[in-house]
Amino acid sequence: MQRTGGIDIAIDLVIEIENEPGAVARVAAAISDAGVNIAAATCIGTGANVELHILVPHAEAAKHALGISHLVVSREREVVVVDVEDRPGVLADLTRTIARAGVDLDLVYVATRDRVVFGSPDLDGLRAALQT
């Protein structure tokens, strides 16, 4: 992760997996067996296939480990990771700030150690909104 102005820039990896028992466990095991920690994860979808979004401190190592296990990263992109206080209203405050800046969000999930992950087609606008 890259720190700029009080927020982190990280890589969100998306792995498309079959929606079946053990699918998330296979991804988690491949990454942990390589000694890489998963800092955040969210699984999205209801059909036969789902998207598993993961945030790891070492994206290249995670992609390599997944490849060895015949799991493929279908997409990756930069996201903004913000340290937050664990209290009611924090997400509402942050997303209101982002909305006032006119920035559209297309990804939000919670990470370990009281952090929130934001994705937007306007990453520069998102960074600027959160640094004010």
C-alpha positions, 0 to 999 in steps of 0.5 A: 500500500502506498500512503499519500496525504493521510490515506492509503492507495491499495490494489483491490483484486477480484477473483471470480469463483464458483458459488460453492462450499469451500471456494473462498477457503481455497482462495484464502488458503492459497494467499495465506500459504504464500505468507500474505495477509488478507487485509480485507475481503468481500464476496458479492453475487448470488448466482453460480459465480460470485466476485471475491474482492480482496485487499492485500499488502503485497498484490504481486505475491498474492497474484503469483500464489493464486496463479500457482493454485489455478485461481485467476485474478480477473480484475484489479484496480487502485482503491483508497483506504481510509483509517477511521474511528470505530463509532456510529456515523463515520461511514455516513460522514465520509460518504457525505463528504465524497458526495459533496465533492461530486464523486461517485462510488462503485465499491465500498467495504470494511477492512481490518483495523478500522479502515474503509475501502472506497473505489471510484471511477474518479480516483483522483477526485476521491483522493482529493475529497478525502484529503480535505 
